[in-house]
Amino acid sequence: MSSGSGRGSRTTRVGKYELGRTVGEGTFAKVKFAKNVETGENVAIKILDKEKVLKHKMIGQIKREISTMKLVRHPNVVRLFEVMASKTKVYIVLEFITGGELFDKIAKQGRLKEDEARKYFQQLTHAVDYCHSRGVFHRDLKPENLLLDGNGDLKVSDFGLSALPQQLREDGLLHTTCGTPNYVAPEVINNKGYDGAKADFWSCGVILFVLMTGYLPFEESNLMELYKKIFKAEFSIPSWFSSGAKKLIKRILDPNPSTRITFPELLQNEWFKKGYKPPVFEQEEINLDDVDALFNEAAESRNLVVEKRDERPVTMNAFELISHSQGLNLSNLFDKQMGLVKRETRFTSKLPAKEILAKIEEAATPLGFDVKKNQYKMKLHGGKSGRKGPLSIATEVFEVAPSLYMVELRKAGGDTLEFHKFYKNISTGLDDIVWKSEGEAKKTETDVAGPSDNLKKSPIK
């Protein structure tokens, strides 16, 4: 939700949830912060447009994603609370995770100490093995899918590419190549069929390596060169790894899936066992009937929810503001230590909301962006097609106090590195609208500097 002047803003209710600001968006879905008005609990709601899903023949994949998340109830996996449908949309109500991505932690403090890396690796592998026991394979384990909750515990998210048992062929193997190249097992790239559990364990091994080093084991700008390194498991282990960690990494990043370590073998590994406490939780019976009803046009209308809008002033509430308080200046886009590129950035301004948007439009138009405005939101669409299609940026202004606004620029489509370049290009034009404290004003030049040129390796691609 955006509030520019405090007038004419709208609150939207869906069932017992009041929708807030957009926290992420993709081709088929938006994710919004929301609050359960009955319990006061904060949640995230993934909103799918039925028409787009039908048009792109995505019903099977969406049902699979929802079924998967319902089947998996584990303390280290993001929880799906319920699913609802209106005539035009599907709403997936998820646990709201407040601690950010695990790899933001590495970006801020560098590589983790061995004991801390082991703790996250133990949580990750237990969650992944649990998914496998329910017949679910993730197939896209990577940094963005590893979140931290308020207690600092790991939460695995995003089962958009997960495979259920019915996707296995007669040979008992999966046959879909997917995932992020740097984290993908050699047999997945080979496209000759693979064991989903063994492929997921390879990705866990890459993640453990990054936790302990701050960079990727396999990294090449040329895709074929990258694949060659992955096929041979050609990587070097840093000297600071203990001998136990070195041996284990070699057992996991074994290019031959038949000799790669399995979870039962991992449980016997001396390095892994140190301080290991498997989570204790109750198994639940899961019913998937409501998933089939989501896209069923014949479903009784009383089961459908309706979006209700109230016209009333809305400002960003204290919880939302605190959960994003680290990012209220231009430096949030860049992290000088790791060269991490964020997918969104924020700054504060004392100018009127419409003037802020006009300034952003003025800075973006010469760069070839088409601008569409809607109240205190603005979409910028790039004319050129980049590595992952045209760059698209969502801009929104929130009122956080009288005459103080928070401005968010978020990548809505295209490549993250191209978003980084775009922001670097326009940030000088925005400098005069950014409100800074006296301390920040003195160090502005450093704040808007890009990642260090000396940096060769970065954990996120």
Sequence and secondary structure as in RCSB ss.txt:
>XXXX:A:sequence
MSSGSGRGSRTTRVGKYELGRTVGEGTFAKVKFAKNVETGENVAIKILDKEKVLKHKMIGQIKREISTMKLVRHP
NVVRLFEVMASKTKVYIVLEFITGGELFDKIAKQGRLKEDEARKYFQQLTHAVDYCHSRGVFHRDLKPENLLLDG
NGDLKVSDFGLSALPQQLREDGLLHTTCGTPNYVAPEVINNKGYDGAKADFWSCGVILFVLMTGYLPFEESNLME
LYKKIFKAEFSIPSWFSSGAKKLIKRILDPNPSTRITFPELLQNEWFKKGYKPPVFEQEEINLDDVDALFNEAAE
SRNLVVEKRDERPVTMNAFELISHSQGLNLSNLFDKQMGLVKRETRFTSKLPAKEILAKIEEAATPLGFDVKKNQ
YKMKLHGGKSGRKGPLSIATEVFEVAPSLYMVELRKAGGDTLEFHKFYKNISTGLDDIVWKSEGEAKKTETDVAG
PSDNLKKSPIK
>XXXX:A:secstr
   SSSSS EEEEETTEEEEEEEEE SSEEEEEEEETTT  EEEEEEEEHHHHHHTT HHHHHHHHHHHHH   T
TB  EEEEEE SSEEEEEEE   S BHHHHHHHH S  HHHHHHHHHHHHHHHHHHHHTT B     GGGEEE T
TS EEE   TT B GGG  TTS B    S GGG  HHHHHTS B HHHHHHHHHHHHHHHHHHSS SS  SSHHH
HHHHHHHT     TTS HHHHHHHHHHS S TTTS  HHHHHT HHHHTT             HHHHHTT TTS 
GGG   EEEEE      HHHHHHTGGGSSGGGGEETTTTEE SEEEEEE S HHHHHHHHHHHHGGGTEEEEEET
TEEEEEEEEEETTEEEEEEEEEEEEETTEEEEEEEEEES HHHHHHHHHHHHHHHGGG    HHHHHTHHHHT  
S TT    S  
